Amino acid sequence: MQFRKTIPAIALGVVSLTVPIAASAGTGSSSPTIEATTADSPQVESATLTDNNGKPSGSLSVKAAPKAAAAQSEKVFSTGTMTGEEFSSIGLSWKKESAVDSGLTAETRIHRDGAWGPWQNVPLGLDDGVAEEAKRAGAPAFYTDDADGAQVRFTSPKGSLPLDLKLSFIDPAKSPATSSSSSTSTSTSDREPSDREPRTAQAGQPDVKLREDWGADESLADPGYKTQPSIKAALVHHTVTGNNSYTQEQVPQIINGIYIQHITVLGYGDFPYHFVVDRFGGIWEGRKGSIEMRPGTEIPGILGGHASGFNTNTFGVAMLGNFEPNNSEGGEDTGPDPKPTEAMTTSLADLLAWKAGQYELAPEGSTQLVSAGGGGTNPHPTGTVLDVPVISAHKDVNVTACPGAKLYETLPDLRKQVADRLGAG
């Protein structure tokens, strides 16, 4: 991907950066161009927005809030518009130990099909913590669909931005795995056994689509498996990666964007969640080895990267969407009642019943988890013991809104559904 920008004259003492919009938008420019991004991998190119002191750098400009604003320290920072080859997600990341204004917000507008879309709020994930394995802090991948331009602006009540803030353009289509994989997803039950699959059908296993079905480039992830001795609880999440009206055909691309953002931009070793469930009821393997893991095997458990300080003894299932009421992070406003679909909750119950049965977990019971510390959104010091439901939510162990209020309120019924499935088996 090659993104371009031009720098006009300085006006009123503030550098304002503008980038020529794609020719189809009708606003081309003959100004000299320079490279706007550096290539992180074939799938990702990033633009640096602040330096190591948090000062605007490269494509970012700043202006003070209007004099009438209540907080005179508030500032608005904006990139110019960047255009180039297609991408399907954008990501924001910053130095892991950087302090971040708790009131910081981000918005973007996307250029596709020769036109600019409306401004949309971008989730910053400030309440989601930073996994122990991550090398950088950052936001979830923001799904843009196939686009060729973007502009991002930030509003900070304290007038500050994170250190080494970067904007990344993610194009999973450039992955060798994506380009060579079949466009038709198939489940584990439709395949011949291989080194990546159980040799025999597992009792109670629902249809689970493999990593290759969403185009995982296995060369990006750490080799081997990240194992742990056992599983004691499941943690339910939501992804907040785009609007809740995505199509079935878009699901693999959205999942792949999460993968590439976490590995290439944030420095994770693999996909953060063990599984993802989409609104059509599709179940997808996330972290490598999650299908195979079960007690008494060479893979008794897989260590995830989904909950700060509480990845040990848990597995994470992420529902694809945003289930926090009246929340516009991740795209369109969710409205007052963003409930998961019936197909989604049915598949989630099937998935949890399968894994709970393997690990002999009591779906309506409780267990104890021990904090590994980490600070940030994990308020529990190292060694703190928490009593939590066996089927819990991210917010039960970290300070976060995840998995959204409307998904969280379904958990009591979900536990009963899982118990009923196990009782019937």
Protein Blocks (a to p, Z undefined) as FASTA:
>chain_A
ZZdddddddeehiacddddddfklopacfbdcddfbdcfbfkbccddfbdfkopaehjac
cddddfklmblmbccdddddddddddfbdcddddfklccdfkbccdddddeehiacdddd
ddehlmnopafklmbdcdddddebjafbdcdddddfkopacehiacddddfklpmklmmp
cfbdcdfklpccdfkbcfbdcehiacdddfklnopafklpcghjdddfbdfbdcdddfkl
acfkbcfklmmmmmmmmmmmmmmmnopabdfbfbdcdfkopacdfbehklmgcghiablb
ccddfbghilgopacdddeddfbehiaghiaaebjblccdfklmmmmmmmmmmmmmmnop
afkbccddddebjijjllbdghiacdddfbdcfklmmccfbebjklmmmmmmmmmmmmmm
mmmZZ
